């Protein structure tokens, strides 16, 4: 990641544990970097200040929930750790006199990764450490192949149980300095797909590539509308 940032001329400054400050190259627009939200496979450490007997380390299961003493199953997927702490304290208020709790992510987040596929040198999963944009992820995947359709890169982003959002990123315009071309800060579990040049039906290609190559399944069928979900 450090080599990628250096190659791009991006300066990453010290920040909070789950945040990073990024200064993009001059003339390059990047969307805001979202705060980290807990995902499936993450391990959370719950430490209760006044009731240490409730302390526990819980794994976020496939249903997005953790099991906690006195509360049972609690839905935490998609929430920031501070919001999880407030939710637990509120739920325990009727049972515990002083239910103050601190919630931390245990180790590296298992859900902190993105997938890059299609016409790149090295398709596959990448760890999402700090700030990572579409262009940086493609560079980390050994760049674009000569057969890449760089102006039609698609980012698929999960939205709960519904159909994922579809965001088109014009990497060709971004790399050539075209006015209005924007990079995109990636979120955990995003899928970046670089199609082949001359693809007649983009939605068919995306569906086939996902089914055959990427280790991820949102449980829906993709229909890519190039006029929808653009930023």
JOZI-V939369 format. One record per residue. SS is DSSP state (A for helix, B for strand, O for the rest). OMEGA is omega as a letter, one per 30 degrees, with the letter a starting at -180 (NA if undefined). D_LAST is the distance of its C-alpha to the last C-alpha in Angstrom with 1 decimal. Layout:
[[SS,OMEGA,D_LAST] [SS,OMEGA,D_LAST]]
This chain:
[[O,l,24.7] [A,l,26.7] [A,l,27.2] [A,a,23.6] [A,l,22.8] [A,a,25.8] [A,a,24.8] [A,a,21.5] [O,a,23.2] [O,a,21.5] [B,l,23.8] [B,a,23.8] [B,l,26.1] [O,l,28.2] [O,l,26.7] [O,a,27.4] [O,a,27.9] [O,a,24.5] [O,l,22.5] [O,l,21.9] [B,a,21.2] [B,l,19.3] [B,a,19.6] [O,l,17.3] [O,a,18.9] [O,l,19.2] [O,a,16.5] [O,a,13.9] [B,l,10.9] [B,l,10.4] [O,a,8.9] [O,a,12.0] [O,a,14.3] [O,l,15.4] [O,a,19.2] [O,l,20.9] [O,a,21.7] [O,l,24.7] [O,l,24.4] [O,a,27.1] [O,l,29.6] [O,l,29.4] [B,a,32.7] [B,l,33.2] [B,l,36.3] [B,l,37.6] [B,a,40.3] [B,a,42.2] [O,a,43.9] [O,l,47.0] [O,a,47.1] [A,l,46.8] [A,l,48.3] [A,a,44.9] [O,a,43.1] [B,l,41.3] [B,a,38.7] [B,l,36.6] [B,l,34.4] [O,a,31.3] [O,a,32.2] [O,l,30.3] [O,l,30.4] [O,a,28.6] [B,l,31.8] [B,l,34.5] [B,a,38.2] [B,l,39.7] [O,l,43.3] [O,a,44.4] [O,a,40.9] [B,a,40.5] [B,a,37.1] [B,l,34.2] [B,a,30.5] [O,a,28.5] [O,l,25.5] [O,a,22.1] [O,l,24.1] [O,a,24.5] [A,l,28.1] [A,l,29.1] [A,l,28.2] [A,l,30.2] [A,l,33.1] [A,l,33.1] [A,l,33.0] [A,l,35.9] [A,l,37.9] [A,a,37.6] [A,a,38.6] [A,a,41.6] [O,a,42.8] [O,a,45.4] [O,a,46.8] [O,a,46.7] [O,a,48.0] [O,a,45.6] [O,a,42.6] [O,a,40.8] [B,l,38.6] [B,a,36.4] [B,l,33.8] [B,l,32.7] [B,a,31.0] [O,l,33.8] [O,l,33.2] [O,a,29.9] [O,l,27.5] [O,a,27.9] [O,a,24.5] [O,l,22.9] [B,l,21.8] [B,l,19.0] [B,l,19.7] [B,a,18.9] [B,l,20.3] [B,a,20.8] [O,l,21.7] [B,a,22.1] [O,a,25.5] [O,l,25.9] [O,l,23.9] [B,a,24.3] [B,l,23.6] [B,l,22.9] [B,l,23.8] [O,a,21.1] [O,a,23.2] [O,a,21.7] [O,l,18.3] [O,l,16.8] [B,l,13.7] [A,a,12.7] [A,l,14.7] [A,l,17.5] [A,l,17.8] [A,l,18.1] [A,l,20.7] [A,l,22.5] [O,l,22.7] [O,l,24.8] [O,a,22.1] [B,l,21.2] [O,l,24.0] [O,a,25.1] [O,a,24.1] [B,l,20.4] [O,a,17.8] [A,l,15.5] [A,a,13.1] [A,l,12.3] [B,a,11.9] [B,l,11.0] [B,l,10.7] [B,a,12.7] [B,a,13.0] [B,l,16.2] [B,a,16.6] [O,a,20.4] [O,a,22.4] [B,l,20.0] [B,a,17.7] [B,l,14.9] [B,a,11.3] [B,a,9.7] [B,l,6.5] [B,l,6.9] [B,a,7.4] [O,a,9.6] [A,l,12.4] [A,l,14.8] [A,a,13.2] [A,a,12.8] [A,l,16.4] [A,l,17.7] [O,a,16.3] [O,l,14.5] [O,l,13.4] [O,l,9.8] [O,a,9.0] [B,l,7.4] [B,a,9.1] [O,l,8.4] [B,a,11.5] [O,l,13.0] [O,l,14.9] [O,l,18.3] [O,l,18.7] [O,l,15.3] [B,l,15.9] [B,a,14.6] [B,l,15.8] [B,a,16.6] [O,l,18.2] [B,l,21.2] [O,l,21.5] [O,l,22.9] [O,a,21.8] [O,a,22.9] [O,a,21.2] [A,a,18.1] [A,l,18.4] [A,a,22.1] [A,l,21.5] [A,a,19.1] [A,a,21.6] [A,a,24.5] [A,l,23.1] [A,a,22.4] [A,a,25.9] [A,a,27.7] [A,a,26.2] [O,a,24.2] [O,l,26.0] [O,l,23.7] [O,l,23.8] [O,l,21.7] [O,l,24.4] [O,l,22.3] [O,a,21.8] [O,l,18.4] [O,a,17.5] [O,l,14.4] [O,a,13.2] [O,l,11.1] [O,a,10.3] [O,l,9.1] [O,a,6.7] [O,l,3.8] [O,NA,0.0]]
